[in-house]
Amino acid sequence: MKIKYMVAGILAVSAVFAQAKRFDIPKNAAQDTDKIMSQKYWDIWNEDVQKKIDADIEANRKADAVVNVGKIKDGTEVVVEQISHDFIFGAHIFNFDQLGDPALNAKYKSLYGSLFNSATVSFYWQQFEPQPNRPRFVSEYWDEQDYWNKSESPKTEQHWRRPAPENVVKFCKEMGIRIHGHPLIWDNRYWHMPTWLFKDCLTDPSEREFFDKEIIKKYPVFGNKGICEEYTETFKKMTPQELSAKLPVFAENLNKAFEKRIKELAEYYGGEIDSWDVVNESSHAYGKGQFQEAKDCALMKTWCGIMPSDFTFKAFQTAQKSFPESVKLNINDYNTKPAYRDQINELIGRGCKIDIVGSQMHLFNPKTSKEISEGKIPAGINPENVWSTMKLIDVGKPIHLSEITITAVDTTERGRMVQAIITRNAYRLWFSIKPMMGITWWNVVDDCGAPGEPSLSGIFTRGMNPKPAFYALDELINHEWRTNLSAKPDSDGNVKFRGFKGRYRLAWFDKDGKEQFKIIHVK
């Protein structure tokens, strides 16, 4: 085990140092592996675990291909080159043109289409529509590089990590990469819900008076101190039935606002965006019984405040009627407890089109990464936990690990190598699991996350210098998991091979010496 697997992570990272072409490469990253991860860590990620991962990757991520190329020139072979993956290796693209320097922005963009074949695009309601009926589809002056290059405090800007989607979507389409919209509906007041929404929906004077007097202590205001509203003790004691009876017009307007948002995005983009998180992180309220409590009501109460009742069902119903059938509709959550599975099964049973189940894994605390390196359980990612979690949310739908964070221990070489080794083993494990269809890294660049997220969770430094975790991913995605070979056809002109699922380019010289090409899809 020690000979083969204990050094596997470090060797995979250092192996690509000679291969990387686009970035300056550190020469001293390969350290003594015994000083990076503890023996307890390798006892968890032991040889039997690694062999199972290898076997599962072979079984679940590869397929056999037979391609007829006819008669070829004597003494030549058919060159088989994989040109794309079916599996999604994604990242969010929230820092598009926001890094404060054209060279840094160019490096950032170069990752999409080379390392990442999918980009999660920001559609958080508050920053997408900061004023009612003025959605930010089109980029304005404050989305351009020049604006961000001159910003003295970018992280305090209202639209930091929230670029207008026009240029982002255009760029992704030019690069030929998959686009994922995130999210349509989310009850989170701090990150998603517009500050103007409640006031805009309180069109009835008597309801507005009641709301201001009995329900709310403070309306939300965007700023560094947060945007959440504050509720009265009276509100906290009210049932959904009482709330709905007092605010029928407000409830109707709120439902219309949610429906309008989904329809507006569907009408604008049609099938241009490949998939959407229709509902984000709602299973907490489902598990607490808050959806059931509001059955037959117009309004419900969640941990974030007031929402339209049954908003998950309504969101999916609106989305599946509004978007083309080709667009994949996702549900997404950090919660992997039975409540999430039960919620998904109920929604599907009620006729909701849920194409993909999203799951998250955030190691936000550098201390957790350190504990993982020491082999402490349940400090974070370990094979048994991952296998059991994936079984728990397996409802017969593809699983998208839609948000993942793996934080370096610190800025030292060793602290970054811990991140790289955790990343390599985790990606290998996730990639091996049969229903898994994609993995999306959350913050690509250090110190570019949201407030409260770790500053060391990128695969690049803030100056866009690659960290060992980048090399670990590049080695897996672009080398270890990419099938390239040469083969001679059999007597019938068939080339047979087994390769990672995706698109391939075959090239050969026919019997007359003329060069031929063929594009195929191995699936």
Protein Blocks (a to p, Z undefined) as FASTA:
>chain_A
ZZmmmmmmmmmmmmmmmmpmkbccdfklpccfklmpcfklmmmmgmklmmmmmmmmmmmm
gccddddebjadehiacddddfbdfbdcdddfklgoilopaklmmmmmmmnojlpgcdcd
dfbfklmmmpghiacfbacfklpmklmmmpmblmlpmkgoiacfklmmmmmmmnopacdd
ddfbdcbfklmpcfklmmmmmmbfklmmmmmmmmpmbdcdedfkojadcddfklmmpcfk
lmmmmmmmlmmmmmmmmmmmmmmmmmmnmmmpmbdcfbghkllmmmnommmmmgoiabdc
dfklpadehklmmmmmmmmmmpcfklccddddfblcfklmmmmmmmmmnopacfbdcddd
ddfbfklmmmmmnopacfbccfklmmmmmmmmmgoiacddfbccdddfblcfklmmmmmm
mmmmmmmmmmmpmklgbdcdfblbghiacehiafklcfbdfkopacfklmmmmmmmmmmm
pccddddddfkopacddddedddddddddfkopacddddddZZ
